[in-house]
Amino acid sequence: MVIALLIVIVLALLGALVIVLPRLLRGELGALRDQASVELTARNADVDRRLEAVIGASASSIRKSIAGLRPQGRQPPRSTSGSEK
């Protein structure tokens, strides 16, 4: 009789665990997903800021390099087409 009572108690505990555990895990996984989303958004914003700074610096550097290569006071050469003879 005692063994049957212990089996019933163990089965009741397992049944309760089957009901409670998924709800608990769902809540924890939802919180983890929200936290990861917030962190990823912050990281993406930081990467975007750094990329804009690099692109801006590169574009400025390229403009300065091109300006340094072009002789001052002269027009860039015109392309010749087949119509001039």
LOVOPA-213434 format. One record per residue (C-alpha): x, y, z; residue number from 1. Coordinates in Angstrom, 3 decimals. Layout:
N
{X=X Y=Y Z=Z i=NUM}
...
END
This chain:
85
{X=0.000 Y=0.000 Z=0.000 i=1}
{X=2.810 Y=2.420 Z=0.816 i=2}
{X=4.499 Y=1.729 Z=-2.513 i=3}
{X=1.251 Y=2.442 Z=-4.378 i=4}
{X=0.886 Y=5.731 Z=-2.476 i=5}
{X=4.475 Y=6.714 Z=-3.332 i=6}
{X=3.864 Y=5.879 Z=-6.993 i=7}
{X=0.730 Y=8.073 Z=-6.993 i=8}
{X=2.636 Y=10.938 Z=-5.363 i=9}
{X=5.520 Y=10.642 Z=-7.855 i=10}
{X=3.095 Y=10.552 Z=-10.777 i=11}
{X=1.261 Y=13.622 Z=-9.425 i=12}
{X=4.560 Y=15.478 Z=-9.082 i=13}
{X=5.565 Y=14.514 Z=-12.618 i=14}
{X=2.193 Y=15.684 Z=-13.925 i=15}
{X=2.583 Y=19.017 Z=-12.149 i=16}
{X=6.104 Y=19.339 Z=-13.507 i=17}
{X=4.880 Y=18.658 Z=-17.040 i=18}
{X=2.360 Y=21.484 Z=-16.679 i=19}
{X=4.569 Y=24.034 Z=-14.870 i=20}
{X=7.904 Y=23.497 Z=-16.638 i=21}
{X=6.828 Y=24.577 Z=-20.157 i=22}
{X=5.237 Y=27.757 Z=-18.779 i=23}
{X=8.357 Y=28.556 Z=-16.810 i=24}
{X=10.634 Y=27.880 Z=-19.773 i=25}
{X=8.432 Y=29.922 Z=-22.112 i=26}
{X=8.670 Y=32.925 Z=-19.784 i=27}
{X=12.430 Y=32.624 Z=-19.376 i=28}
{X=13.048 Y=32.155 Z=-23.089 i=29}
{X=10.831 Y=35.159 Z=-23.870 i=30}
{X=12.816 Y=37.331 Z=-21.466 i=31}
{X=16.080 Y=36.073 Z=-22.947 i=32}
{X=14.851 Y=36.816 Z=-26.479 i=33}
{X=13.842 Y=40.365 Z=-25.471 i=34}
{X=17.208 Y=40.984 Z=-23.822 i=35}
{X=19.096 Y=39.672 Z=-26.849 i=36}
{X=17.001 Y=41.874 Z=-29.141 i=37}
{X=17.824 Y=44.983 Z=-27.120 i=38}
{X=21.538 Y=44.161 Z=-27.071 i=39}
{X=21.589 Y=43.424 Z=-30.804 i=40}
{X=19.836 Y=46.709 Z=-31.586 i=41}
{X=22.391 Y=48.626 Z=-29.523 i=42}
{X=25.282 Y=46.779 Z=-31.174 i=43}
{X=23.887 Y=47.425 Z=-34.657 i=44}
{X=23.516 Y=51.133 Z=-33.893 i=45}
{X=27.137 Y=51.261 Z=-32.716 i=46}
{X=28.365 Y=49.484 Z=-35.847 i=47}
{X=26.315 Y=51.845 Z=-38.027 i=48}
{X=27.865 Y=54.892 Z=-36.313 i=49}
{X=31.370 Y=53.513 Z=-36.779 i=50}
{X=30.713 Y=52.629 Z=-40.408 i=51}
{X=29.377 Y=56.113 Z=-41.134 i=52}
{X=32.511 Y=57.591 Z=-39.568 i=53}
{X=34.760 Y=55.360 Z=-41.700 i=54}
{X=32.824 Y=56.087 Z=-44.881 i=55}
{X=32.830 Y=59.822 Z=-44.157 i=56}
{X=36.576 Y=59.835 Z=-43.463 i=57}
{X=37.289 Y=57.761 Z=-46.565 i=58}
{X=35.183 Y=59.992 Z=-48.795 i=59}
{X=36.876 Y=63.095 Z=-47.431 i=60}
{X=40.309 Y=61.540 Z=-47.932 i=61}
{X=39.461 Y=60.533 Z=-51.493 i=62}
{X=38.216 Y=64.046 Z=-52.317 i=63}
{X=41.441 Y=65.547 Z=-50.976 i=64}
{X=43.539 Y=63.083 Z=-52.953 i=65}
{X=41.684 Y=63.857 Z=-56.168 i=66}
{X=41.971 Y=67.589 Z=-55.552 i=67}
{X=45.706 Y=67.176 Z=-55.010 i=68}
{X=46.122 Y=65.298 Z=-58.289 i=69}
{X=44.203 Y=67.809 Z=-60.423 i=70}
{X=46.354 Y=70.756 Z=-61.543 i=71}
{X=44.992 Y=74.064 Z=-60.331 i=72}
{X=43.733 Y=76.560 Z=-62.891 i=73}
{X=43.424 Y=74.055 Z=-65.711 i=74}
{X=40.347 Y=72.423 Z=-67.078 i=75}
{X=40.246 Y=68.654 Z=-67.233 i=76}
{X=41.011 Y=67.387 Z=-70.735 i=77}
{X=38.037 Y=67.024 Z=-73.015 i=78}
{X=37.369 Y=63.706 Z=-74.607 i=79}
{X=37.904 Y=63.684 Z=-78.323 i=80}
{X=35.170 Y=62.322 Z=-80.461 i=81}
{X=35.270 Y=61.233 Z=-84.071 i=82}
{X=33.607 Y=64.479 Z=-85.250 i=83}
{X=36.781 Y=66.630 Z=-84.980 i=84}
{X=39.006 Y=66.515 Z=-88.082 i=85}
END
